[in-house]
Amino acid sequence: MKEGNLSPIPNTVDTLKSGSADQQVTGIITTMFSTATVINEAVKQKANFIIAHEPTFYNHLDNPEWVKNNQVVKKKQELLAKNNITVWRFHDYCHSLRPDAVSFGVAKKVGWESYYKTGSRILTVPPVALGDLVKKLKTALNIKELRVIGDLDQTCAKVALLPGASGGVSHVSVVEAEKPDVLIVGEVSEWETAEYIRDSRLMGGKTALIILGHSVSEEPGMEYFSEWLRPKVGDLKVTHIASGDPFKWL
């Protein structure tokens, strides 16, 4: 907290999900989701501390009883315990850093760091056709397919960048207030943001929508955080392992 100049956050979800705060750290893994693959890779690398941005047990509060007698939760708890892995969620404090590690990490990955303004969700970038912007995002963020609403030939310069799942109210509010050329998000409730953008365009609005996917939209933030963390932990090895897109595109 001292390094990030942060204040305590009441009722934060940034708590240990497994292991012990007293455990001696042998290596650090940063990732989006502490999947079974990430856990097994941490074991191979002899790293016993995973810093994950999102939940380990499939719900925001990481309540293992969210669905009672969840066999997948039990197997994951056993895997973590067997290998003495401590998992800490780094979500609320991650977004409290200045700049926000996630949105800045995405901007940096796309080559937009010079257009990024701390505290703003709007970036003004060199004008680019929506179709070319989609190609740029797919290449920079290593995404196979994107979902898009808009005219691929329309010009985009004013970008609203909201990775992750900030929700329909957040999405619609920024479009109403800022009138960006394109809204780039991680995930949406399809009956909220997507339908709002569709109707907006049918009634004369110009804002396009690009949906990246939740995991891949915030992964660059945890990659950036690993770079931020390395010089602060001495000889401890810090490795970023991408948890990746959970979907296959057919």
Beta strands, then each sheet from edge to edge (+ up, - down):
strand 1: 16-18
strand 2: 28-31
strand 3: 49-52
strand 4: 86-89
strand 5: 122-129
strand 6: 147-149
strand 7: 155-162
strand 8: 182-185
strand 9: 208-211
strand 10: 238-240
sheet 1: 1+ 4- 3- 2- 10-
sheet 2: 5+ 7- 8- 9- 6+
end
